[in-house]
Amino acid sequence: MNILKTLYITIYLILIAVIAYFLVRLFVSVRKMMKGIDTASVGIGHIQKNMDTVNEKLDVIKKSSAAWEFFAAWIIILKIIKETLKNNEDDNLSRSFRKALIHNTRKLSSIKL
């Protein structure tokens, strides 16, 4: 009975030592992770400031009327290019471009440069 009791005590001491070792490793890794999070949060702060500036500038652009005119002009130009490429199969490129320009003269006159 005495041998069994000492065996249990040694097993318990070994288990306690192993648990203590893993707890220490856990706390050390958590501390390293928290330091990494601190450095990452500083970088995220800079990114957030930059995103705020970009959003402010985008709002200014969206509210200006020139932005809508620029966007509309690009849509017209892209439609002309698309029509040119569509008609390019029948004619050569310069002829299909001229046809597209003639077909879209009203749209082109609405573009303000």
SULQUITA-V827234 format. One line per field, one symbol per residue. ss: DSSP state (H for helix, E for strand, L for the rest). phi: phi as a letter, one per 40 degrees, with the letter a starting at -180 (. if undefined). burial: + if it has 9 or more other ideal C-beta (glycine too) atoms within 8 Angstrom, else -. A space follows every 50 residues. Layout:
ss=???
phi=???
burial=???
//
This chain:
ss=LHHHHHHHHHHHHHHHHHHHHHHHHHHHHHHHHHHHHHHHHHHHHHHHHH HHHHHHHHHHHHHLHHHHHHHHHHHHHHHHHHHHHHHLLLLLHHHHHHHH HHHLHHHHHLLLL
phi=.ccccccccccccccccccccccccccccccccccccccccccccccccc ccccccccccccccccccccccccccccccccccccccccbccccccccc cccbcccccccbc
burial=-------------------------------------------------- ----------------+-+--++--++-+++-++--++-------++-++ +--+--++--+--
//
